[in-house]
Amino acid sequence: MIKRPEPQPQAQQKQRKARLPVFQRGGALALALLLIVSAFYVGVMPQTAAVVAKKRELPIYSVARDDGAVAISFDASWGGDKTMKLLDILDEYGVKTTFFLVDIWVKNYPELTREIVARGHEIGNHSTTHPHMSQLTSEKIAEELNAQADHVEALTGTRPTLFRPPYGDYNDRLITTARDMGYQSIQWSVDSQDWKNRGVEDVIKRACKAQSGDIVLFHNDAEYTVDALPTILKDYQARGLTVVPVSEILLQGDTTIDIQGRMHPAKN
């Protein structure tokens, strides 16, 4: 005789019936989460990867060259009483350099501005009012660059083509806007830190680290630059380095800038 299963209590049957929908809902929830995660990876991750992979716009810090060329540059924003002495020292050593001038300096020292060009040096754009230009709109950046360039051109007949951001502060918008206006943006690879006024020997020690392709930063009104400069120039000459203006150290033709801001010839 076949034994039939005993009927289960009514409460136990209700409990089992109640469990079934829970598993069904759990499966549906898991499927929904899987779809959401898939959508995230398919739709969001490529955008994130694109942001990460975006190349940052950089100024030129140095140049890949082994011919002994070094560029030294002077930023001029405020004082001018030491500038003639600097020009005399540069003449003595047969050196031509680049002066990055703020327009408020140009307005205060128009004769010195003309004298810089008359001595064979080049003038770069260092803005009109020396602001943090990464905080400006493209329109304001253009105003800062144009006002200085217009004034320099009116005084000297030459319009700057090099630009150094005040404070070394920049972002993609600044570099792109300057490039669109015809400027090459220039930083530095060797900082004399002469503005800290820590003595002649400190300026010499820092500036004499320069190697071929470096761009060295000085300031025209620093306390010890005039006294340090002859020793620095003698060191460069003894090591076979040739000082040139910034525009002459830059490479011509197709070039690229690596993540360190070093300019290289473009690879074919």
C-alpha positions in Angstrom: 0.0 0.0 0.0 1.4 3.4 -1.1 1.7 5.7 1.8 0.6 9.2 1.0 2.4 12.2 2.4 0.8 13.5 5.5 -0.8 16.9 5.1 1.3 19.7 6.6 -0.1 22.0 9.1 -1.7 25.1 7.6 0.7 27.5 9.2 3.7 25.7 7.8 2.2 25.8 4.3 1.7 29.5 4.5 5.3 30.0 5.7 6.7 28.1 2.7 4.5 30.0 0.3 5.7 33.2 1.8 9.3 32.3 1.3 9.0 31.7 -2.5 8.4 35.4 -3.4 11.4 36.5 -1.3 13.8 34.4 -3.5 12.1 35.7 -6.6 12.5 39.3 -5.4 16.1 38.7 -4.5 16.9 37.4 -7.9 15.2 40.3 -9.5 17.2 42.7 -7.3 20.5 41.0 -8.1 19.7 41.3 -11.8 18.8 44.9 -11.5 22.1 45.6 -9.7 24.0 43.8 -12.4 22.4 45.9 -15.1 23.2 49.1 -13.2 26.8 48.1 -12.7 27.1 47.1 -16.4 25.6 50.4 -17.4 28.2 52.2 -15.2 31.1 50.5 -16.8 29.8 50.8 -20.3 28.6 54.4 -20.1 30.5 56.1 -17.4 33.9 54.5 -17.3 34.9 55.5 -20.9 34.1 59.1 -20.0 36.2 58.8 -16.9 39.0 57.2 -18.8 38.9 60.0 -21.3 39.2 62.6 -18.5 42.2 60.8 -17.0 43.9 60.4 -20.4 43.4 64.0 -21.4 46.8 65.7 -22.0 47.5 68.7 -19.8 48.7 71.8 -21.5 52.2 72.8 -20.4 54.5 75.7 -20.9 58.1 75.1 -21.9 60.4 74.5 -18.9 63.6 73.4 -20.8 64.7 72.2 -24.2 66.3 68.9 -25.2 69.5 69.9 -26.8 73.2 69.0 -26.2 75.0 71.9 -27.9 75.6 73.8 -24.7 72.9 76.5 -25.2 71.5 78.0 -22.0 68.9 80.8 -21.8 68.8 83.2 -18.9 65.9 85.4 -18.3 64.9 88.3 -16.0 61.4 89.0 -14.7 60.7 92.7 -14.2 57.7 93.7 -12.2 58.6 96.4 -9.7 62.0 98.2 -9.3 64.4 99.3 -12.0 67.4 100.8 -10.2 69.6 97.8 -10.9 68.6 97.2 -14.5 71.3 99.4 -16.1 74.0 97.6 -14.2 72.7 94.3 -15.3 72.7 95.5 -18.9 76.3 96.6 -18.5 77.4 93.2 -17.2 75.6 91.4 -20.0 77.4 93.7 -22.5 80.8 93.0 -20.8 80.3 89.2 -21.3 78.8 89.5 -24.8 75.5 87.9 -23.6 72.0 88.5 -24.9 69.0 87.5 -22.8 65.2 87.9 -22.4 63.5 90.3 -20.1 59.9 89.4 -19.2 58.2 92.7 -18.4 55.0 93.5 -16.6 53.2 96.5 -18.2 53.1 98.5 -15.0 57.0 98.2 -15.1 57.0 99.3 -18.7 54.9 102.4 -17.9 57.2 103.3 -15.0 60.4 102.7 -16.9 59.8 103.4 -20.6 63.4 104.5 -21.2 64.7 101.3 -19.7 62.3 99.3 -21.8 63.8 101.0 -24.9 67.3 100.4 -23.6 66.8 96.7 -23.2 65.9 96.4 -26.9 68.7 98.8 -28.0 71.2 96.6 -26.2 70.1 93.6 -28.3 67.9 91.8 -25.7 64.4 90.6 -26.3 61.3 91.4 -24.3 58.7 88.9 -23.3 55.2 89.4 -22.0 54.7 89.0 -18.3 51.1 90.4 -18.2 49.8 93.9 -17.6 49.0 93.8 -13.8 50.7 90.6 -12.6 47.6 88.7 -11.6 47.1 85.0 -11.0 46.1 84.4 -14.6 44.8 80.9 -14.1 41.8 82.5 -12.3 40.9 84.7 -15.3 38.5 84.1 -18.2 39.9 83.8 -21.7 38.7 87.3 -22.4 40.5 88.7 -19.4 43.7 86.8 -20.3 43.6 88.3 -23.7 43.2 91.8 -22.2 46.3 91.2 -20.0 48.4 90.1 -22.9 47.3 92.6 -25.4 47.6 95.7 -23.2 51.3 94.9 -22.4 52.1 93.9 -26.0 50.5 97.1 -27.4 52.5 99.2 -25.0 55.8 97.5 -25.7 55.3 97.6 -29.4 54.5 101.3 -29.3 57.8 102.0 -27.4 60.1 99.6 -29.2 58.5 98.7 -32.5 58.7 95.0 -31.5 55.7 92.9 -30.3 56.5 90.1 -27.8 56.0 86.5 -28.8 57.0 84.9 -25.5 54.9 84.8 -22.4 55.7 83.9 -18.8 52.8 83.5 -16.4 53.1 85.7 -13.3 54.0 83.5 -10.2 54.5 80.6 -12.6 50.7 80.0 -12.2 48.9 78.5 -15.1 46.2 76.1 -16.3 45.1 74.7 -19.6 42.9 77.7 -20.4 45.8 80.1 -20.0 48.3 78.1 -22.1 45.8 77.5 -24.8 44.6 81.1 -24.9 48.2 82.4 -25.1 49.0 80.0 -27.9 46.0 81.0 -29.9 47.3 84.6 -29.6 50.6 83.6 -31.0 52.6 83.2 -27.8 54.9 80.4 -26.6 54.5 80.1 -22.8 57.8 79.9 -21.0 58.6 78.7 -17.4 62.1 77.9 -16.1 64.1 74.8 -15.2 66.7 76.5 -13.0 65.5 79.0 -10.3 68.1 81.3 -8.9 65.6 82.2 -6.1 67.4 85.6 -6.1 64.2 87.3 -4.9 64.6 85.6 -1.5 67.8 87.8 -1.0 69.8 85.1 0.8 73.1 86.3 -0.4 75.4 86.2 -3.4 76.7 82.7 -2.8 73.2 81.3 -2.7 72.3 82.8 -6.1 75.6 81.5 -7.6 75.1 78.0 -6.3 71.6 77.7 -7.6 72.2 79.4 -11.0 75.3 77.3 -11.7 73.3 74.1 -11.7 72.3 75.0 -15.3 73.1 72.5 -18.0 72.5 72.5 -21.8 68.9 73.3 -22.7 68.0 74.9 -19.3 66.1 78.2 -18.9 67.4 80.1 -15.8 65.2 82.5 -13.9 66.5 85.8 -12.4 64.8 89.0 -11.3 66.0 92.4 -12.4 65.6 94.1 -9.0 66.8 91.3 -6.6 69.4 92.4 -4.0 72.3 90.2 -5.0 71.8 89.4 -8.7 74.1 92.1 -9.9 77.0 90.9 -7.7 76.4 87.2 -8.5 76.0 87.5 -12.3 79.7 87.9 -13.3 80.6 84.7 -11.5 77.7 82.8 -13.0 78.6 83.9 -16.5 82.2 82.9 -16.0 81.1 79.5 -14.8 78.9 79.0 -17.9 81.8 80.0 -20.2 84.2 77.7 -18.4 81.9 74.8 -18.8 81.3 75.5 -22.5 77.8 76.8 -22.1 76.6 79.6 -24.5 73.9 82.0 -23.2 71.2 82.9 -25.7 67.8 84.6 -25.5 64.9 82.3 -24.8 63.6 82.5 -28.3 66.9 81.1 -29.6 67.0 78.1 -27.3 63.6 76.9 -28.5 63.5 74.2 -31.2 62.2 75.0 -34.7 59.8 72.9 -36.8 57.6 70.1 -35.4 58.1 69.7 -31.7 56.5 68.1 -28.7 56.6 68.8 -24.9 56.9 65.9 -22.5 55.2 65.7 -19.1 58.2 67.5 -17.5 57.7 70.5 -19.8 60.8 69.7 -21.8 60.7 70.5 -25.5 61.8 67.8 -27.9 61.8 67.4 -31.7 58.6 65.6 -32.8 59.1 61.9 -33.7 58.3 61.0 -37.3 
